[in-house]
Amino acid sequence: MSKATVAGIIIGIGLLILLKVFQDSIPRITDPLTNILILIGFVLLAIIYGVSRLRKNKK
């Protein structure tokens, strides 16, 4: 693995640990419509990111 991949994994794990530590102070969203909109937005961003990575690797 490259150094960038290892650094990305370490940063990701660190962010997950920070989220777990500060979990109680993060406000909860209980409205079902808002949760659905956030999920749809996340899926769309993931699709756009994946397509851009595929196009980048193709060239």
N, C-alpha and C positions, 0 to 999 in steps of 0.2 A: 504494500500500500504506500501511496505517496504521503509526504509530510502534510499536504493540505487535507487529505482525507482523514488522517489521524487527528489533526487539529480540529476539523469539523465535527468529528465524533465526540471529542473531548468537550468542545464548546456546547454541543447539543445535550450531553449528559449533565453538564454544569447548569444549563438553563432548566432542565427538568428538576434538578435538585433544588434550585432557587424557587421554582414554582411550587414545589412541595412544601418548602419552608414557609413561604408567604401565602399559602393557600387560604388561610382564614381571613386575611386582610383583603383578598380579591373579592369584589362584589359579585354575587351570583345573579345570573339572568334566568328568571323563572318563566318568562313569557314564551309559550311554545312557538309562536310565530317568529320571534326573534331568533330562537334556536335554529329553526328551519332555515331562515335567511342566512345566518352565519354558516351553517353547514353547506348550503348551496354556494355561497361565496368562496368557502375554502375549497370545495370540489372544483369550481371554475378556475381558481388560481392554480391549483395543482395540475389541471389539464393544460392550461396555458404554459405553465413552467415546463411540463413534460414535453410538449410539442416544441417549444423553443430549444430545449436541450437536444431533442432528436434532430432538428434542423441544423443545429450547430455542429453536431457530431457527423452529419452527413457530408458537410462541406469540407 
